[in-house]
Amino acid sequence: MKILVVGGGSGGHITPAVAVVREILRMKPRTQVEFWTDRKYYKNVVKITTEIGVQWGSERQKRARVKKAPYIRVRKICAGKFRRYAGWTKKDYLKNWQITLNDLILKNIGGFFGFSAGIIQSFLRLLLPMLRPDVIFLKGGFVGLPVGLVARFLRIPYVVHESDMVPGLANRMLMDHAAVIATGWDELGKITDRPVVTVGIPVAPEFREVNSIRQKSLKKEFGFAEDKPLVVVTGGSQGAENINLAVREILPEMLNFTSVALVAGRKHYEDMVSLKRFEVWERARLKSNFRMWEFNSEMDKLLGAADVVISRAGATTIAELAALKKAVILVPFERLPGSHQLKNAERLKEDNAVVMVTDQRMSQKPGILLNEVRHLIRAPRERQVLAENLHKTARLDAAEKLADVIIDVANEKTDKYKK
């Protein structure tokens, strides 16, 4: 069996795809898996899939410490991102003409050429029948769009997975011809006539609930006091500029009642270096109650140590926090196309599963975020209720279910998904 997996553009598309690959290889160890991703995430995917390949490889391969993952080939694919901002009027585009010129005109021209190159590249790779996979798994985002369009032209079956409450542009263009649409939310089945199955959002198996003893151990592992509450702030691997700026303003006050761990992100870390003055070390031991990272490769552990998490409202991050059973303050970025982060957060807020502070409100008054953090730190019962309600949304078998769907499509067993 040959399966092509396509994902990239953000960590939120990579980690679920990798979780599914892991399950496919567990179920069908002899499956030939090829993973296409963009240049930005190529090295990360190579590293992760190599570890998976060694894990599921033969004992002889493990002893030989192979450097390349058996059954998994990772390749770069060209792609182009088309940038839009939600809710902008003509006045907004004129008022913010520098953003319009740089982000929406020049970068979209580059995006068009990247998209065109991806079409050509995908066509050349998939043209010969003997090189074609039995099924293609497209984990949403702009990286999968050219591959999906070529797959449609060549009549190669593909499975689309949509994590958000509102489908992105790429998935909306691909859904009508997908063999099966897998979703993280039940509501998505109402907007298409194609076969839809709700599987949840796949997360790595490391993201699982920790007990109080393990939580204290993790706090100690990162240098924090075991008996003091910990707030973890993250904007994803690239970071979130507005969250960073708000934290920079309210950090001195926060440190009066809680420890703080900030993952500033690769894109914005240099702008936050001044906060290192709050991070005090003595003889290789953390003496203060603050730490900051550019990027943390052990997010499952860091989030597991948290009492409260401040985060963007991306679907994958929410799924990871739900699996960990954490009290969360979501800060959705409203300007994203389709306002999918806002709708993700609003849905969970209605279920009393999260606290929501919009990016705009936080940017105008960072004290709002400070007040929400202070309140949750002082209200352990409320934290527990939020965590339990969020945990109810977790589908810990999502990767396994999605792997089942992909294998069924490869074996042409799609009748059970039809309405």
KESEDO-661529 format. One record per residue (C-alpha): residue number from 1; x negated, y negated, z negated. Coordinates in steps of 0.02 Angstrom, whole numbers. Layout:
<rs>
<resi NUM X X Y Y Z Z>
...
</rs>
This chain:
<rs>
<resi 1 X 0 Y 0 Z 0>
<resi 2 X -63 Y -174 Z 46>
<resi 3 X -3 Y -327 Z -49>
<resi 4 X -51 Y -508 Z -15>
<resi 5 X -33 Y -629 Z -160>
<resi 6 X -37 Y -817 Z -128>
<resi 7 X -49 Y -949 Z -264>
<resi 8 X -141 Y -1107 Z -306>
<resi 9 X -129 Y -1294 Z -323>
<resi 10 X -112 Y -1284 Z -512>
<resi 11 X -145 Y -1164 Z -654>
<resi 12 X 43 Y -1145 Z -671>
<resi 13 X 44 Y -1050 Z -508>
<resi 14 X -115 Y -951 Z -538>
<resi 15 X -83 Y -874 Z -709>
<resi 16 X 87 Y -797 Z -668>
<resi 17 X 20 Y -727 Z -505>
<resi 18 X -128 Y -649 Z -593>
<resi 19 X -13 Y -573 Z -725>
<resi 20 X 89 Y -493 Z -586>
<resi 21 X -68 Y -425 Z -500>
<resi 22 X -119 Y -346 Z -664>
<resi 23 X 49 Y -257 Z -675>
<resi 24 X 45 Y -200 Z -494>
<resi 25 X -125 Y -120 Z -521>
<resi 26 X -65 Y -39 Z -681>
<resi 27 X 84 Y 38 Z -591>
<resi 28 X -3 Y 76 Z -427>
<resi 29 X -192 Y 81 Z -460>
<resi 30 X -236 Y 121 Z -279>
<resi 31 X -146 Y -31 Z -209>
<resi 32 X -251 Y -145 Z -99>
<resi 33 X -224 Y -320 Z -163>
<resi 34 X -284 Y -477 Z -74>
<resi 35 X -268 Y -646 Z -160>
<resi 36 X -269 Y -809 Z -61>
<resi 37 X -293 Y -972 Z -154>
<resi 38 X -353 Y -1149 Z -121>
<resi 39 X -533 Y -1204 Z -136>
<resi 40 X -502 Y -1290 Z -302>
<resi 41 X -451 Y -1130 Z -392>
<resi 42 X -554 Y -1005 Z -293>
<resi 43 X -689 Y -979 Z -425>
<resi 44 X -561 Y -959 Z -565>
<resi 45 X -464 Y -828 Z -468>
<resi 46 X -623 Y -733 Z -424>
<resi 47 X -673 Y -728 Z -608>
<resi 48 X -503 Y -671 Z -671>
<resi 49 X -470 Y -542 Z -536>
<resi 50 X -644 Y -470 Z -558>
<resi 51 X -604 Y -438 Z -741>
<resi 52 X -439 Y -358 Z -692>
<resi 53 X -521 Y -251 Z -559>
<resi 54 X -651 Y -185 Z -680>
<resi 55 X -515 Y -153 Z -809>
<resi 56 X -415 Y -45 Z -688>
<resi 57 X -563 Y 27 Z -592>
<resi 58 X -634 Y 200 Z -614>
<resi 59 X -746 Y 245 Z -761>
<resi 60 X -892 Y 259 Z -641>
<resi 61 X -860 Y 82 Z -579>
<resi 62 X -849 Y 18 Z -757>
<resi 63 X -1014 Y 98 Z -804>
<resi 64 X -1095 Y 24 Z -649>
<resi 65 X -1033 Y -149 Z -704>
<resi 66 X -974 Y -195 Z -530>
<resi 67 X -978 Y -379 Z -490>
<resi 68 X -833 Y -374 Z -368>
<resi 69 X -661 Y -316 Z -418>
<resi 70 X -608 Y -152 Z -337>
<resi 71 X -447 Y -164 Z -236>
<resi 72 X -442 Y -354 Z -251>
<resi 73 X -510 Y -470 Z -118>
<resi 74 X -502 Y -657 Z -149>
<resi 75 X -505 Y -777 Z -1>
<resi 76 X -487 Y -965 Z 19>
<resi 77 X -341 Y -1033 Z 118>
<resi 78 X -317 Y -1210 Z 182>
<resi 79 X -163 Y -1302 Z 124>
<resi 80 X -97 Y -1478 Z 115>
<resi 81 X 2 Y -1561 Z -23>
<resi 82 X 138 Y -1686 Z 24>
<resi 83 X 154 Y -1815 Z -114>
<resi 84 X 317 Y -1899 Z -164>
<resi 85 X 379 Y -1988 Z -319>
<resi 86 X 552 Y -1957 Z -390>
<resi 87 X 670 Y -2102 Z -409>
<resi 88 X 562 Y -2231 Z -318>
<resi 89 X 653 Y -2366 Z -218>
<resi 90 X 582 Y -2470 Z -76>
<resi 91 X 541 Y -2604 Z -204>
<resi 92 X 439 Y -2480 Z -306>
<resi 93 X 338 Y -2430 Z -153>
<resi 94 X 304 Y -2613 Z -110>
<resi 95 X 266 Y -2661 Z -290>
<resi 96 X 145 Y -2516 Z -310>
<resi 97 X 69 Y -2537 Z -137>
<resi 98 X -102 Y -2472 Z -189>
<resi 99 X -26 Y -2308 Z -249>
<resi 100 X 81 Y -2303 Z -93>
<resi 101 X -71 Y -2326 Z 19>
<resi 102 X -191 Y -2210 Z -72>
<resi 103 X -78 Y -2073 Z -139>
<resi 104 X 68 Y -2072 Z -19>
<resi 105 X -4 Y -2122 Z 149>
<resi 106 X -188 Y -2079 Z 157>
<resi 107 X -177 Y -1921 Z 52>
<resi 108 X -22 Y -1863 Z 146>
<resi 109 X -115 Y -1883 Z 310>
<resi 110 X -250 Y -1771 Z 238>
<resi 111 X -113 Y -1655 Z 175>
<resi 112 X -41 Y -1638 Z 350>
<resi 113 X -209 Y -1585 Z 421>
<resi 114 X -235 Y -1463 Z 277>
<resi 115 X -62 Y -1389 Z 307>
<resi 116 X -96 Y -1373 Z 494>
<resi 117 X -262 Y -1287 Z 461>
<resi 118 X -173 Y -1168 Z 341>
<resi 119 X -48 Y -1121 Z 477>
<resi 120 X -187 Y -1081 Z 601>
<resi 121 X -290 Y -987 Z 471>
<resi 122 X -141 Y -883 Z 413>
<resi 123 X -90 Y -842 Z 592>
<resi 124 X -264 Y -781 Z 639>
<resi 125 X -279 Y -675 Z 481>
<resi 126 X -106 Y -596 Z 498>
<resi 127 X -91 Y -582 Z 687>
<resi 128 X -155 Y -404 Z 707>
<resi 129 X -28 Y -275 Z 642>
<resi 130 X -163 Y -165 Z 564>
<resi 131 X -219 Y -312 Z 455>
<resi 132 X -47 Y -359 Z 392>
<resi 133 X 9 Y -324 Z 213>
<resi 134 X 166 Y -225 Z 174>
<resi 135 X 230 Y -375 Z 76>
<resi 136 X 174 Y -551 Z 32>
<resi 137 X 204 Y -624 Z -141>
<resi 138 X 216 Y -815 Z -137>
<resi 139 X 202 Y -894 Z -310>
<resi 140 X 276 Y -1062 Z -260>
<resi 141 X 184 Y -1223 Z -224>
<resi 142 X 110 Y -1300 Z -68>
<resi 143 X -28 Y -1169 Z -51>
<resi 144 X 100 Y -1035 Z -4>
<resi 145 X 198 Y -1139 Z 123>
<resi 146 X 91 Y -1112 Z 279>
<resi 147 X 71 Y -927 Z 238>
<resi 148 X 258 Y -906 Z 213>
<resi 149 X 301 Y -993 Z 377>
<resi 150 X 180 Y -882 Z 473>
<resi 151 X 248 Y -728 Z 383>
<resi 152 X 423 Y -776 Z 438>
<resi 153 X 366 Y -795 Z 619>
<resi 154 X 276 Y -626 Z 616>
<resi 155 X 420 Y -542 Z 523>
<resi 156 X 316 Y -494 Z 372>
<resi 157 X 428 Y -475 Z 218>
<resi 158 X 389 Y -592 Z 75>
<resi 159 X 447 Y -620 Z -104>
<resi 160 X 460 Y -796 Z -174>
<resi 161 X 454 Y -835 Z -360>
<resi 162 X 524 Y -999 Z -426>
<resi 163 X 481 Y -1044 Z -606>
<resi 164 X 570 Y -1211 Z -624>
<resi 165 X 753 Y -1256 Z -644>
<resi 166 X 741 Y -1351 Z -479>
<resi 167 X 651 Y -1269 Z -331>
<resi 168 X 502 Y -1363 Z -260>
<resi 169 X 493 Y -1417 Z -78>
<resi 170 X 388 Y -1267 Z -24>
<resi 171 X 505 Y -1140 Z -101>
<resi 172 X 660 Y -1227 Z -32>
<resi 173 X 585 Y -1209 Z 142>
<resi 174 X 544 Y -1025 Z 116>
<resi 175 X 694 Y -960 Z 19>
<resi 176 X 814 Y -937 Z 164>
<resi 177 X 706 Y -802 Z 243>
<resi 178 X 634 Y -718 Z 88>
<resi 179 X 666 Y -532 Z 64>
<resi 180 X 699 Y -568 Z -120>
<resi 181 X 695 Y -727 Z -224>
<resi 182 X 635 Y -699 Z -401>
<resi 183 X 674 Y -834 Z -528>
<resi 184 X 638 Y -887 Z -705>
<resi 185 X 813 Y -959 Z -733>
<resi 186 X 986 Y -885 Z -699>
<resi 187 X 1051 Y -1048 Z -624>
<resi 188 X 945 Y -1033 Z -467>
<resi 189 X 1055 Y -894 Z -399>
<resi 190 X 1194 Y -1022 Z -373>
<resi 191 X 1103 Y -1120 Z -236>
<resi 192 X 1062 Y -985 Z -108>
<resi 193 X 1145 Y -838 Z -22>
<resi 194 X 984 Y -737 Z -17>
<resi 195 X 956 Y -592 Z -139>
<resi 196 X 908 Y -667 Z -307>
<resi 197 X 845 Y -577 Z -461>
<resi 198 X 806 Y -662 Z -627>
<resi 199 X 645 Y -591 Z -695>
<resi 200 X 581 Y -733 Z -803>
<resi 201 X 411 Y -816 Z -790>
<resi 202 X 260 Y -699 Z -799>
<resi 203 X 128 Y -742 Z -928>
<resi 204 X -33 Y -657 Z -976>
<resi 205 X -14 Y -522 Z -1112>
<resi 206 X -127 Y -624 Z -1227>
<resi 207 X 16 Y -747 Z -1254>
<resi 208 X 110 Y -659 Z -1392>
<resi 209 X 178 Y -711 Z -1562>
<resi 210 X 50 Y -715 Z -1703>
<resi 211 X 90 Y -691 Z -1888>
<resi 212 X 40 Y -815 Z -2024>
<resi 213 X -118 Y -719 Z -2069>
<resi 214 X -176 Y -717 Z -1888>
<resi 215 X -132 Y -901 Z -1869>
<resi 216 X -242 Y -948 Z -2017>
<resi 217 X -382 Y -842 Z -1947>
<resi 218 X -370 Y -933 Z -1780>
<resi 219 X -373 Y -1103 Z -1865>
<resi 220 X -532 Y -1051 Z -1954>
<resi 221 X -606 Y -985 Z -1791>
<resi 222 X -590 Y -1159 Z -1715>
<resi 223 X -659 Y -1243 Z -1871>
<resi 224 X -496 Y -1311 Z -1944>
<resi 225 X -436 Y -1295 Z -2124>
<resi 226 X -326 Y -1141 Z -2142>
<resi 227 X -203 Y -1225 Z -2262>
<resi 228 X -177 Y -1384 Z -2160>
<resi 229 X -51 Y -1401 Z -2018>
<resi 230 X -123 Y -1410 Z -1842>
<resi 231 X -55 Y -1505 Z -1692>
<resi 232 X -120 Y -1449 Z -1522>
<resi 233 X -105 Y -1575 Z -1380>
<resi 234 X -126 Y -1518 Z -1201>
<resi 235 X -86 Y -1586 Z -1029>
<resi 236 X -143 Y -1432 Z -935>
<resi 237 X -312 Y -1391 Z -859>
<resi 238 X -325 Y -1561 Z -773>
<resi 239 X -251 Y -1656 Z -919>
<resi 240 X -111 Y -1784 Z -931>
<resi 241 X -172 Y -1964 Z -933>
<resi 242 X -22 Y -2042 Z -1021>
<resi 243 X -19 Y -1910 Z -1157>
<resi 244 X -205 Y -1939 Z -1186>
<resi 245 X -181 Y -2127 Z -1198>
<resi 246 X -37 Y -2110 Z -1321>
<resi 247 X -138 Y -1990 Z -1430>
<resi 248 X -286 Y -2109 Z -1426>
<resi 249 X -175 Y -2245 Z -1500>
<resi 250 X -90 Y -2140 Z -1635>
<resi 251 X -232 Y -2021 Z -1679>
<resi 252 X -297 Y -2116 Z -1834>
<resi 253 X -124 Y -2108 Z -1911>
<resi 254 X -97 Y -1926 Z -1862>
<resi 255 X -258 Y -1874 Z -1947>
<resi 256 X -186 Y -1934 Z -2112>
<resi 257 X -62 Y -1789 Z -2117>
<resi 258 X -120 Y -1656 Z -1993>
<resi 259 X -268 Y -1582 Z -1900>
<resi 260 X -269 Y -1618 Z -1714>
<resi 261 X -340 Y -1519 Z -1568>
<resi 262 X -341 Y -1612 Z -1402>
<resi 263 X -374 Y -1530 Z -1234>
<resi 264 X -403 Y -1688 Z -1132>
<resi 265 X -421 Y -1603 Z -963>
<resi 266 X -556 Y -1601 Z -831>
<resi 267 X -486 Y -1751 Z -739>
<resi 268 X -472 Y -1868 Z -888>
<resi 269 X -600 Y -1807 Z -1014>
<resi 270 X -728 Y -1943 Z -978>
<resi 271 X -598 Y -2076 Z -1017>
<resi 272 X -570 Y -1999 Z -1189>
<resi 273 X -751 Y -1975 Z -1245>
<resi 274 X -733 Y -2118 Z -1368>
<resi 275 X -624 Y -2004 Z -1476>
<resi 276 X -776 Y -1896 Z -1511>
<resi 277 X -814 Y -2014 Z -1655>
<resi 278 X -672 Y -1929 Z -1749>
<resi 279 X -753 Y -1759 Z -1723>
<resi 280 X -882 Y -1741 Z -1862>
<resi 281 X -998 Y -1592 Z -1877>
<resi 282 X -1122 Y -1545 Z -2012>
<resi 283 X -1237 Y -1395 Z -1996>
<resi 284 X -1132 Y -1322 Z -1855>
<resi 285 X -973 Y -1336 Z -1959>
<resi 286 X -826 Y -1451 Z -1921>
<resi 287 X -811 Y -1574 Z -2065>
<resi 288 X -667 Y -1676 Z -1993>
<resi 289 X -492 Y -1620 Z -1943>
<resi 290 X -507 Y -1664 Z -1759>
<resi 291 X -581 Y -1575 Z -1607>
<resi 292 X -574 Y -1618 Z -1423>
<resi 293 X -612 Y -1512 Z -1270>
<resi 294 X -621 Y -1548 Z -1086>
<resi 295 X -552 Y -1375 Z -1053>
<resi 296 X -525 Y -1226 Z -1167>
<resi 297 X -535 Y -1051 Z -1093>
<resi 298 X -450 Y -977 Z -1247>
<resi 299 X -285 Y -1069 Z -1241>
<resi 300 X -190 Y -917 Z -1304>
<resi 301 X -291 Y -925 Z -1465>
<resi 302 X -287 Y -1115 Z -1482>
<resi 303 X -99 Y -1122 Z -1454>
<resi 304 X -79 Y -974 Z -1570>
<resi 305 X -163 Y -1074 Z -1708>
<resi 306 X -44 Y -1221 Z -1687>
<resi 307 X 100 Y -1270 Z -1799>
<resi 308 X 162 Y -1398 Z -1672>
<resi 309 X 117 Y -1412 Z -1487>
<resi 310 X 130 Y -1569 Z -1380>
<resi 311 X 136 Y -1526 Z -1196>
<resi 312 X 198 Y -1567 Z -1023>
<resi 313 X 354 Y -1473 Z -968>
<resi 314 X 287 Y -1360 Z -832>
<resi 315 X 379 Y -1194 Z -824>
<resi 316 X 227 Y -1083 Z -850>
<resi 317 X 168 Y -1181 Z -1002>
<resi 318 X 343 Y -1171 Z -1076>
<resi 319 X 348 Y -983 Z -1047>
<resi 320 X 180 Y -962 Z -1134>
<resi 321 X 238 Y -1066 Z -1284>
<resi 322 X 401 Y -968 Z -1290>
<resi 323 X 305 Y -804 Z -1295>
<resi 324 X 197 Y -874 Z -1436>
<resi 325 X 353 Y -933 Z -1530>
<resi 326 X 296 Y -1112 Z -1561>
<resi 327 X 379 Y -1275 Z -1611>
<resi 328 X 354 Y -1388 Z -1461>
<resi 329 X 368 Y -1572 Z -1415>
<resi 330 X 386 Y -1581 Z -1226>
<resi 331 X 335 Y -1739 Z -1133>
<resi 332 X 405 Y -1717 Z -956>
<resi 333 X 334 Y -1823 Z -816>
<resi 334 X 488 Y -1897 Z -733>
<resi 335 X 404 Y -1956 Z -572>
<resi 336 X 373 Y -1781 Z -506>
<resi 337 X 477 Y -1735 Z -352>
<resi 338 X 642 Y -1657 Z -401>
<resi 339 X 611 Y -1709 Z -582>
<resi 340 X 586 Y -1524 Z -619>
<resi 341 X 490 Y -1555 Z -780>
<resi 342 X 628 Y -1668 Z -844>
<resi 343 X 762 Y -1540 Z -803>
<resi 344 X 661 Y -1399 Z -883>
<resi 345 X 646 Y -1501 Z -1043>
<resi 346 X 828 Y -1560 Z -1043>
<resi 347 X 892 Y -1382 Z -1028>
<resi 348 X 788 Y -1326 Z -1177>
<resi 349 X 832 Y -1479 Z -1279>
<resi 350 X 1018 Y -1438 Z -1255>
<resi 351 X 982 Y -1267 Z -1332>
<resi 352 X 890 Y -1348 Z -1479>
<resi 353 X 733 Y -1257 Z -1424>
<resi 354 X 617 Y -1408 Z -1406>
<resi 355 X 599 Y -1591 Z -1450>
<resi 356 X 589 Y -1701 Z -1294>
<resi 357 X 503 Y -1869 Z -1277>
<resi 358 X 499 Y -1932 Z -1098>
<resi 359 X 336 Y -1995 Z -1027>
<resi 360 X 407 Y -2168 Z -999>
<resi 361 X 467 Y -2188 Z -1178>
<resi 362 X 304 Y -2122 Z -1248>
<resi 363 X 200 Y -2237 Z -1137>
<resi 364 X 300 Y -2390 Z -1189>
<resi 365 X 302 Y -2345 Z -1375>
<resi 366 X 174 Y -2212 Z -1427>
<resi 367 X 243 Y -2229 Z -1602>
<resi 368 X 395 Y -2128 Z -1546>
<resi 369 X 281 Y -1978 Z -1519>
<resi 370 X 197 Y -2009 Z -1687>
<resi 371 X 365 Y -2010 Z -1776>
<resi 372 X 419 Y -1846 Z -1695>
<resi 373 X 255 Y -1762 Z -1745>
<resi 374 X 266 Y -1827 Z -1923>
<resi 375 X 445 Y -1768 Z -1938>
<resi 376 X 408 Y -1591 Z -1878>
<resi 377 X 254 Y -1574 Z -1987>
<resi 378 X 360 Y -1620 Z -2138>
<resi 379 X 506 Y -1508 Z -2088>
<resi 380 X 446 Y -1327 Z -2083>
<resi 381 X 623 Y -1259 Z -2075>
<resi 382 X 662 Y -1363 Z -1920>
<resi 383 X 499 Y -1304 Z -1841>
<resi 384 X 552 Y -1126 Z -1871>
<resi 385 X 724 Y -1152 Z -1792>
<resi 386 X 647 Y -1233 Z -1637>
<resi 387 X 519 Y -1094 Z -1621>
<resi 388 X 650 Y -957 Z -1638>
<resi 389 X 765 Y -1038 Z -1509>
<resi 390 X 623 Y -1061 Z -1386>
<resi 391 X 566 Y -882 Z -1413>
<resi 392 X 739 Y -822 Z -1364>
<resi 393 X 705 Y -886 Z -1188>
<resi 394 X 546 Y -782 Z -1170>
<resi 395 X 551 Y -632 Z -1054>
<resi 396 X 399 Y -534 Z -1106>
<resi 397 X 425 Y -405 Z -969>
<resi 398 X 433 Y -534 Z -828>
<resi 399 X 269 Y -481 Z -747>
<resi 400 X 322 Y -299 Z -748>
<resi 401 X 493 Y -338 Z -673>
<resi 402 X 419 Y -448 Z -537>
<resi 403 X 289 Y -315 Z -495>
<resi 404 X 433 Y -192 Z -476>
<resi 405 X 522 Y -308 Z -355>
<resi 406 X 365 Y -332 Z -248>
<resi 407 X 331 Y -145 Z -241>
<resi 408 X 513 Y -112 Z -193>
<resi 409 X 502 Y -236 Z -49>
<resi 410 X 339 Y -156 Z 9>
<resi 411 X 429 Y 12 Z 8>
<resi 412 X 580 Y -66 Z 97>
<resi 413 X 693 Y -35 Z -52>
<resi 414 X 785 Y -201 Z -52>
<resi 415 X 966 Y -145 Z -50>
<resi 416 X 982 Y -153 Z -240>
<resi 417 X 944 Y -340 Z -237>
<resi 418 X 1080 Y -384 Z -112>
<resi 419 X 1241 Y -463 Z -173>
</rs>
